[in-house]
Amino acid sequence: MQADKTTLYDLSIMSHDEELSVIHHFDFTRTIGGREWLRVLLGKPLSTLKDITDTQALLRQVIAIEPHWPQKISNGTIMVIGRFYETAVNDIPASSNLLTALIYKITNPSDFGIVRYSVTHFIDFVQGLQELSRLLTPGNQSTQLKDIATRIDQVLQRPQIQEMLQVDRSQPLPVDRMLRFGNYLRYHFKQQVVELIEMYSKLDAYYSMAVACKQFNFIFPEFIEAVKPAVTATQLFHPLLQTPVSYDIALTEHENFLFLTGANMAGKSTFIKAVGIAVYLAHVGMGVPAQHMQLTMFDGLLSNIQVADNIVKGESYFFNEVQRIRKTIEKISDGKKWLILIDELFKGTNVQDAMKCSTVVIEGLRKMQNTLFILSTHLYEIGDQLQVHSNIQFRYFETQVNNDQLEFNYQLKHGISNDRLGYLILKNEGVVNMLEQL
């Protein structure tokens, strides 16, 4: 599924303030390499149903074994191993008896200290990988996990590594064995170590995704085969909110356009992003924030939420809105399945112009049966003339006013909102009073 950089930032999959991103929210990795892999796995949706279902199977298996995940391997372990190959030390003897080992220790005390410290971390690393491989092998339903576990086992079969696997870490390691291990690791195992670290880093990223699914009570969506795109969900919620409100949604071949209205702060943007995030997560193979979700494979996801002007190029906000719509139309004219999210169309022009432009755009877009649309607007007036189209469904977020105080219940309702609460917000925030005092 295609999703451009603008969409990733609109949906907060990525964010200029990293702590506000979905990726950061799902980050339970234990290593820097795992964090890098997490950004890769969450930053690129999958393009085939086979890849998605395999990732779902992988995460289900990791969720099952997560309580037993080996704790021996930490980011510190990986860092020590890396520094071992970067730090200059005098030649480590290939084979040494106790006497030659003691001589090396006495004549090269700092180098011996580096070797001893590094070898203990190497032992933790390979023993942790062996534990992990044993956990991943039984009942393996994931091609990826099977391949990784098989490769780990192959690399660990080397006689010297097998000897390390038998080491009792609670007992001191004799200096001659320490140096023999150090020589082998430094001069004969570097390439394999790089491969093992890369495999563990990827597993660490999958572990993070699995923990996120478990901790946030996500469910794995069901993908269906259909000629036209569709997505239905119950109790869908935004994963970044501490106390989210859930929604039910159904976009189908016969009702593929959702016209959304409501006052400022009523919840329109949150709802749009919640749908987009859920569809996106489904296409990276993750669980989704919902009680149930069923959808077709999508070829692309595009948003038009946070359009900005460009002072350097001399482009106005409205011009960039138009350009984004034009590029969207060009992309979705390919006959493939798309989900398009548009929040507050044509904010960059006057009301009358915005109404005319919005109507023209909606009348055109609604004819594209291979695409699902969610479009929010303050321009509730244009809703009446759109009700003649059976494929447009109308939803709104209600706002109540009690004693000049706004009350938002964030519940999605059928119909069109005609709330005009801008002046009340201005008044409640004291701006009107400040202006009267000037």
Secondary structure, DSSP 8 states (H G I E B T S, - for coil): -B--HHHHHHTTSS-SSGGGSHHHHT---SSHHHHHHHHHHHHS---SHHHHHHHHHHHHHHHHHGGG---S--HHHHHHHHHHHHS------SS--HHHHHHHHHHSHHHHHHHHHHHHHHHHHHHHHHHHHHHHSTT---HHHHHHHHHHHHHHTSHHHHHHHT--TTS---HHHHHHHHHHHHHHSHHHHHHHHHHHHHHHHHHHHHHHHHHTT-B--EE---SS--EEEEEE--TT-SS---EEEEE-SSS-EEEEEE-TTSSHHHHHHHHHHHHHHHTTT--BSSSEEEE---SEEEEESS---BTTTTB-HHHHHHHHHHHHHHHHTTSS-EEEEEESTTTTS-HHHHHHHHHHHHHHHTT-TTEEEEEE-S-GGGHHHHTT-TTEEEEEEEEEEETTEEEEEEEEEES------HHHHHHHTTHHHHHHT-
